[in-house]
Amino acid sequence: MKIIDVSVETFTYTSHIVRDSEGHTHPGPAHDATQTLLRIVSDEGVEGYSFGAGRGPIERIVKPILLGQDPFYRERIWQQLRERQRLNLATLYDGVLAHMDMALWDLAGRALGQPVHKLLGGFRDKVRAYASTMCGDDLPGGLDTPEAYARFARQCQAAGYTAFKLHTWQPPIPGAPDVKRDLAACAAVREAVGPEMALMLDPFHFYSREEALALGRGLEKLDFLWMEEPMDEHSTSSYVWLTEQLDLPICGPETAEGKMQTRAEWIVRGAADISRGGVGDLGGITPLMKAVHLAEAFGMSLEVHGGGPGNLHALCAMGIPGAYYERGLLHPFVDYEQPAPWLHAIADPMDAEGCVHVSQQPGLGWEINFEYIREHRVKE
């Protein structure tokens, strides 16, 4: 089997999500937006897909490398692109590798008639989910106060979630960041949901050591499960210091560059209690599984960052915790159960017990609405 075409199709849709000046997403007014479909085509007619890849780096760098190659040689292709990043990192960032890698895994599953988690070496067919909120906002009835977080946590608990993670207020929201306000929200949520629900916090990412320590001490009193990225992750020594100071588990690194090598350095230096990584952070399913096996070798758990089918299939192939799938980002004004218009169904349906079931369909299990994409395609 050989790859004969690699393409990126851009199409339009109506979005109700906006980004603030710092890049955080919030509910907002309806507006026109675009999405992309990456399509890798084999000479046997089997295709693989991923959503969100940028056209430029795919056509300029990725496509010339992939054409003519066997799509089952994912490791070779991934290594070739990783090496090419050295002088092209501004455009060939890890997210591009992630989209390419997911599409190749999707193609392999479709060719063999098997879901990706079974190709990886399946371990389970479902995993508990935690409700992962959007960042705090100033929208009345949204996530604008500690009490609003508490109300939303109760709603999520009633929907079946057994765990809840707060993303608290970030700049440019007035008054953010604020350790005391973060702790007030965490305390309100704990009081609202009781002692049985697992709670996590993902706060402002540039607190000082003293602020992060104060935050962690407060979370210990509230029996939180973990805290992630309270400081700049480029300062590994700060995380070594914080992990030594706290009984509260620190989960990381989340967004620090460096793929599985950075995870290895954090593990060796004792910069976190729980390792962290996701398909988008590391550059695909292929390197995420390397990070998983690395954590296993050191007797550590790894919590997967982010949702989506790539992360879900990886979670269902892990022989170590990953205890949770990150479902979100959630908000009182957002109907998460409604699929995007280019899909016939969401990729991560949750049952009444709070477990997300991985698709048993070939590949990643995308149920793609190709008719919608054709009708809304942007003419180049």
VEXDREN-2710 file (C-alpha; in Angstrom, 1 decimal):
% VEXDREN-2710
k/r/px/py/pz
1/MET/0.0/0.0/0.0
2/LYS/1.3/3.5/-0.9
3/ILE/0.2/7.0/-0.2
4/ILE/-0.9/8.7/-3.4
5/ASP/-2.4/12.0/-2.1
6/VAL/-2.5/14.3/0.9
7/SER/-4.9/17.2/1.0
8/VAL/-6.4/19.7/3.3
9/GLU/-10.0/20.8/2.6
10/THR/-11.3/24.1/4.3
11/PHE/-15.0/24.5/5.0
12/THR/-17.2/26.9/6.9
13/TYR/-19.5/26.6/9.8
14/THR/-21.3/28.7/12.4
15/SER/-19.5/28.9/15.7
16/HIS/-20.7/30.1/19.1
17/ILE/-17.2/30.0/20.7
18/VAL/-14.9/33.0/20.8
19/ARG/-11.3/33.4/21.9
20/ASP/-10.1/36.2/24.2
21/SER/-6.9/38.1/23.7
22/GLU/-5.0/35.4/25.6
23/GLY/-6.4/32.6/23.5
24/HIS/-8.9/31.2/26.0
25/THR/-12.3/30.0/24.7
26/HIS/-15.6/31.3/25.9
27/PRO/-19.2/31.2/24.7
28/GLY/-20.0/34.1/22.4
29/PRO/-22.3/35.4/19.6
30/ALA/-22.7/33.3/16.5
31/HIS/-20.1/34.0/13.8
32/ASP/-18.7/32.4/10.7
33/ALA/-15.7/30.2/11.2
34/THR/-13.6/27.7/9.3
35/GLN/-12.5/24.1/9.9
36/THR/-10.2/21.8/7.9
37/LEU/-10.2/18.1/7.0
38/LEU/-6.9/16.4/6.5
39/ARG/-7.2/13.5/4.1
40/ILE/-4.5/10.9/3.4
41/VAL/-5.3/8.6/0.4
42/SER/-3.8/5.3/-0.4
43/ASP/-3.5/3.5/-3.7
44/GLU/-6.0/0.8/-2.4
45/GLY/-8.7/3.4/-1.9
46/VAL/-8.4/3.5/1.9
47/GLU/-8.3/7.0/3.5
48/GLY/-7.5/8.4/6.9
49/TYR/-8.7/11.7/8.4
50/SER/-8.1/14.3/11.0
51/PHE/-9.6/17.7/11.6
52/GLY/-7.8/21.1/12.2
53/ALA/-4.6/20.8/10.3
54/GLY/-3.2/24.0/8.6
55/ARG/-2.9/23.8/4.9
56/GLY/0.5/25.5/4.5
57/PRO/2.8/23.1/6.4
58/ILE/0.9/20.1/5.2
59/GLU/1.3/21.0/1.5
60/ARG/4.9/22.5/1.8
61/ILE/6.5/19.9/4.1
62/VAL/4.3/17.0/5.0
63/LYS/2.9/16.0/1.6
64/PRO/6.3/15.7/-0.2
65/ILE/7.5/13.4/2.6
66/LEU/4.4/11.2/2.7
67/LEU/3.8/10.7/-1.1
68/GLY/4.9/7.2/-2.2
69/GLN/5.4/5.9/1.4
70/ASP/3.7/2.9/2.9
71/PRO/1.1/4.4/5.4
72/PHE/1.8/1.6/7.8
73/TYR/5.4/2.9/8.3
74/ARG/4.1/5.5/10.8
75/GLU/7.2/5.4/13.0
76/ARG/9.5/6.1/10.0
77/ILE/7.3/8.9/8.8
78/TRP/6.9/10.5/12.3
79/GLN/10.7/10.4/12.8
80/GLN/11.3/12.0/9.4
81/LEU/9.0/14.9/10.2
82/ARG/10.4/15.2/13.7
83/GLU/13.8/15.7/12.2
84/ARG/12.5/18.2/9.7
85/GLN/11.2/20.3/12.6
86/ARG/14.7/21.5/13.4
87/LEU/14.7/24.3/10.8
88/ASN/10.9/24.5/10.3
89/LEU/9.6/24.7/13.9
90/ALA/7.7/27.9/13.3
91/THR/5.4/26.1/10.9
92/LEU/6.0/22.4/11.4
93/TYR/4.9/22.5/15.1
94/ASP/3.9/19.4/17.1
95/GLY/0.2/20.0/16.3
96/VAL/0.9/19.4/12.6
97/LEU/2.7/16.1/13.4
98/ALA/-0.3/15.2/15.6
99/HIS/-2.8/15.6/12.8
100/MET/-0.7/13.7/10.3
101/ASP/-0.1/10.9/12.8
102/MET/-3.8/10.6/13.7
103/ALA/-4.8/10.4/10.1
104/LEU/-2.3/7.6/9.5
105/TRP/-3.6/5.7/12.5
106/ASP/-7.1/6.2/11.2
107/LEU/-6.1/4.9/7.8
108/ALA/-4.5/1.8/9.3
109/GLY/-7.6/1.0/11.3
110/ARG/-9.9/1.5/8.3
111/ALA/-7.6/-0.7/6.2
112/LEU/-7.6/-3.5/8.8
113/GLY/-11.2/-3.1/10.0
114/GLN/-10.1/-2.5/13.6
115/PRO/-10.4/0.4/16.0
116/VAL/-7.1/2.2/16.8
117/HIS/-7.0/1.2/20.5
118/LYS/-6.9/-2.4/19.5
119/LEU/-4.1/-1.8/17.0
120/LEU/-2.2/-0.1/19.9
121/GLY/-2.8/-3.2/22.1
122/GLY/-6.2/-2.7/23.7
123/PHE/-6.7/-2.7/27.4
124/ARG/-10.2/-1.4/28.0
125/ASP/-13.3/-0.2/26.1
126/LYS/-14.4/2.6/28.4
127/VAL/-12.8/5.0/30.9
128/ARG/-14.2/7.4/33.5
129/ALA/-14.6/11.0/32.4
130/TYR/-14.0/14.2/34.3
131/ALA/-16.0/17.4/33.4
132/SER/-13.4/19.9/32.3
133/THR/-14.6/23.5/32.4
134/MET/-13.8/26.5/30.2
135/CYS/-11.8/29.2/32.0
136/GLY/-13.7/31.6/34.2
137/ASP/-15.4/34.5/32.6
138/ASP/-17.5/37.6/33.4
139/LEU/-20.7/36.4/31.8
140/PRO/-23.8/36.5/34.1
141/GLY/-24.9/33.0/34.7
142/GLY/-21.7/31.6/33.2
143/LEU/-18.6/30.9/35.2
144/ASP/-18.3/34.4/36.7
145/THR/-18.3/33.6/40.4
146/PRO/-17.3/30.9/42.8
147/GLU/-21.0/30.1/43.3
148/ALA/-21.4/29.7/39.5
149/TYR/-18.7/27.1/39.5
150/ALA/-20.5/25.3/42.4
151/ARG/-23.8/25.3/40.5
152/PHE/-22.2/24.0/37.4
153/ALA/-20.4/21.3/39.3
154/ARG/-23.6/20.1/40.8
155/GLN/-25.1/20.0/37.3
156/CYS/-22.2/17.9/36.1
157/GLN/-22.5/15.6/39.1
158/ALA/-26.2/15.0/38.4
159/ALA/-25.3/14.2/34.7
160/GLY/-23.2/11.3/35.9
161/TYR/-19.7/12.8/36.2
162/THR/-17.6/11.5/39.1
163/ALA/-14.9/14.1/38.7
164/PHE/-14.7/17.8/37.9
165/LYS/-11.8/20.0/36.9
166/LEU/-11.9/23.8/37.3
167/HIS/-10.1/26.1/34.9
168/THR/-10.3/29.3/36.8
169/TRP/-10.0/33.0/35.8
170/GLN/-7.2/34.1/33.5
171/PRO/-6.2/37.4/32.1
172/PRO/-7.8/39.4/30.5
173/ILE/-10.7/38.8/32.8
174/PRO/-10.8/41.7/35.3
175/GLY/-9.1/40.8/38.6
176/ALA/-7.3/37.7/37.3
177/PRO/-5.2/36.0/38.4
178/ASP/-6.1/35.8/42.0
179/VAL/-5.1/32.9/44.3
180/LYS/-7.8/33.8/46.9
181/ARG/-10.6/33.8/44.2
182/ASP/-9.3/30.5/42.8
183/LEU/-9.5/28.9/46.2
184/ALA/-12.9/30.4/46.9
185/ALA/-14.2/28.7/43.7
186/CYS/-12.6/25.4/44.7
187/ALA/-14.0/25.6/48.2
188/ALA/-17.5/26.4/46.8
189/VAL/-17.3/23.4/44.5
190/ARG/-16.2/21.0/47.2
191/GLU/-19.0/22.2/49.5
192/ALA/-21.5/21.7/46.6
193/VAL/-20.5/18.2/45.5
194/GLY/-19.5/16.7/48.8
195/PRO/-16.5/14.5/49.6
196/GLU/-17.0/11.7/47.0
197/MET/-16.4/13.6/43.8
198/ALA/-12.8/13.9/42.6
199/LEU/-11.7/17.5/42.0
200/MET/-8.8/18.9/40.1
201/LEU/-7.5/22.5/39.4
202/ASP/-5.9/24.0/36.3
203/PRO/-5.2/27.6/37.3
204/PHE/-3.3/30.6/35.9
205/HIS/-0.1/29.2/34.4
206/PHE/2.3/31.9/35.6
207/TYR/1.9/32.1/39.3
208/SER/5.1/32.7/41.4
209/ARG/6.4/29.9/43.6
210/GLU/4.9/31.5/46.7
211/GLU/1.5/31.8/45.0
212/ALA/1.5/28.3/43.7
213/LEU/2.5/27.0/47.1
214/ALA/-0.4/28.9/48.8
215/LEU/-2.8/27.6/46.2
216/GLY/-1.5/24.0/46.7
217/ARG/-1.8/24.3/50.5
218/GLY/-5.4/25.4/50.1
219/LEU/-6.2/22.5/47.8
220/GLU/-4.8/20.0/50.2
221/LYS/-7.3/21.2/52.8
222/LEU/-10.1/20.6/50.2
223/ASP/-8.9/17.1/49.3
224/PHE/-8.2/17.8/45.6
225/LEU/-6.9/15.0/43.5
226/TRP/-4.2/17.0/41.6
227/MET/-3.1/20.5/40.4
228/GLU/-1.6/21.1/37.0
229/GLU/0.5/23.9/35.5
230/PRO/0.3/26.6/38.2
231/MET/3.7/28.0/37.1
232/ASP/5.7/28.5/33.9
233/GLU/6.7/24.9/32.9
234/HIS/10.0/26.1/31.4
235/SER/11.2/26.3/35.0
236/THR/11.6/22.7/35.8
237/SER/13.4/23.5/39.0
238/SER/10.4/25.4/40.2
239/TYR/8.3/22.3/39.8
240/VAL/10.9/20.2/41.6
241/TRP/10.6/22.7/44.5
242/LEU/6.8/22.7/44.5
243/THR/6.5/18.9/44.4
244/GLU/8.8/18.6/47.4
245/GLN/6.8/21.2/49.3
246/LEU/3.3/19.7/48.8
247/ASP/1.5/16.5/49.6
248/LEU/-1.0/17.4/46.8
249/PRO/0.0/15.6/43.6
250/ILE/1.3/17.8/40.8
251/CYS/0.4/16.7/37.3
252/GLY/2.7/17.7/34.5
253/PRO/4.2/18.8/32.2
254/GLU/1.2/19.8/30.1
255/THR/2.3/22.3/27.5
256/ALA/6.1/22.3/27.8
257/GLU/7.8/21.7/24.5
258/GLY/10.0/18.6/24.0
259/LYS/7.7/15.7/23.4
260/MET/8.5/12.5/25.4
261/GLN/12.0/13.8/26.2
262/THR/10.7/16.6/28.3
263/ARG/8.5/14.1/30.2
264/ALA/11.6/11.9/30.8
265/GLU/13.5/14.9/32.3
266/TRP/10.5/15.8/34.6
267/ILE/10.3/12.2/35.8
268/VAL/14.0/11.9/36.5
269/ARG/14.2/15.2/38.3
270/GLY/11.0/14.6/40.3
271/ALA/9.2/17.6/38.9
272/ALA/5.8/16.0/39.1
273/ASP/3.9/13.2/40.8
274/ILE/1.8/12.3/37.8
275/SER/3.1/12.6/34.3
276/ARG/1.0/14.4/31.6
277/GLY/0.7/14.4/27.9
278/GLY/-1.7/14.4/25.0
279/VAL/-1.8/13.8/21.3
280/GLY/-1.7/17.5/20.5
281/ASP/1.1/18.3/23.0
282/LEU/3.5/15.5/22.0
283/GLY/2.9/15.3/18.2
284/GLY/0.5/12.4/17.8
285/ILE/-0.6/9.1/19.1
286/THR/2.8/7.6/18.3
287/PRO/4.8/9.8/20.7
288/LEU/2.0/9.8/23.3
289/MET/2.3/6.0/23.6
290/LYS/6.1/6.4/24.0
291/ALA/5.4/8.8/27.0
292/VAL/2.9/6.3/28.4
293/HIS/5.5/3.5/28.4
294/LEU/8.1/5.8/29.8
295/ALA/5.9/6.6/32.8
296/GLU/5.1/2.9/33.2
297/ALA/8.8/2.1/33.4
298/PHE/9.2/4.5/36.3
299/GLY/6.1/3.3/38.1
300/MET/4.2/6.5/37.5
301/SER/0.7/7.2/36.2
302/LEU/0.1/9.5/33.2
303/GLU/-3.0/11.5/32.8
304/VAL/-3.9/12.3/29.2
305/HIS/-4.4/16.0/28.4
306/GLY/-7.4/16.9/26.3
307/GLY/-10.3/15.1/24.7
308/GLY/-11.0/13.8/21.2
309/PRO/-10.7/10.3/19.6
310/GLY/-6.9/10.2/19.4
311/ASN/-6.6/10.7/23.2
312/LEU/-9.5/8.4/23.9
313/HIS/-8.1/5.5/21.9
314/ALA/-4.7/6.0/23.6
315/LEU/-6.3/5.9/27.0
316/CYS/-8.0/2.6/26.1
317/ALA/-4.7/1.1/25.2
318/MET/-2.9/2.1/28.4
319/GLY/-2.0/-0.6/30.9
320/ILE/-1.4/2.1/33.6
321/PRO/-3.6/4.8/34.8
322/GLY/-4.8/7.3/33.0
323/ALA/-7.6/7.1/35.4
324/TYR/-9.7/9.7/33.5
325/TYR/-10.7/11.1/30.1
326/GLU/-10.9/14.9/29.9
327/ARG/-14.3/15.7/28.6
328/GLY/-14.8/19.3/27.5
329/LEU/-14.3/22.1/27.5
330/LEU/-17.7/22.5/29.3
331/HIS/-19.7/25.5/30.2
332/PRO/-23.3/26.2/31.3
333/PHE/-24.0/27.9/27.9
334/VAL/-22.6/25.2/25.7
335/ASP/-24.4/22.0/24.7
336/TYR/-21.5/19.5/24.5
337/GLU/-23.7/16.6/23.5
338/GLN/-24.5/18.3/20.2
339/PRO/-22.1/17.1/17.5
340/ALA/-20.3/19.5/15.3
341/PRO/-22.1/20.0/12.0
342/TRP/-19.3/18.1/10.1
343/LEU/-19.9/15.0/12.3
344/HIS/-23.0/12.8/12.6
345/ALA/-22.2/12.0/16.3
346/ILE/-19.8/13.1/19.1
347/ALA/-16.7/11.0/19.5
348/ASP/-17.0/10.5/23.3
349/PRO/-20.5/9.5/24.4
350/MET/-20.8/9.2/28.1
351/ASP/-23.1/6.7/30.0
352/ALA/-25.1/7.3/33.2
353/GLU/-22.2/6.1/35.3
354/GLY/-19.8/8.7/34.0
355/CYS/-17.8/6.5/31.6
356/VAL/-16.9/7.3/28.0
357/HIS/-17.0/4.5/25.6
358/VAL/-14.4/4.2/22.8
359/SER/-15.6/3.6/19.3
360/GLN/-15.4/0.0/18.0
361/GLN/-15.6/1.2/14.4
362/PRO/-12.5/0.9/12.2
363/GLY/-9.9/3.6/12.7
364/LEU/-10.6/6.5/15.1
365/GLY/-14.3/6.1/14.7
366/TRP/-15.0/9.5/13.1
367/GLU/-18.6/9.6/11.8
368/ILE/-18.0/12.3/9.2
369/ASN/-20.7/14.2/7.4
370/PHE/-19.0/14.4/4.0
371/GLU/-22.1/16.0/2.5
372/TYR/-21.9/18.9/4.9
373/ILE/-18.2/19.4/4.1
374/ARG/-18.8/19.3/0.3
375/GLU/-21.6/21.8/0.6
376/HIS/-19.6/24.3/2.7
377/ARG/-16.2/23.8/1.2
378/VAL/-14.2/27.0/0.6
379/LYS/-13.1/27.3/-3.0
380/GLU/-9.4/27.8/-3.2
END
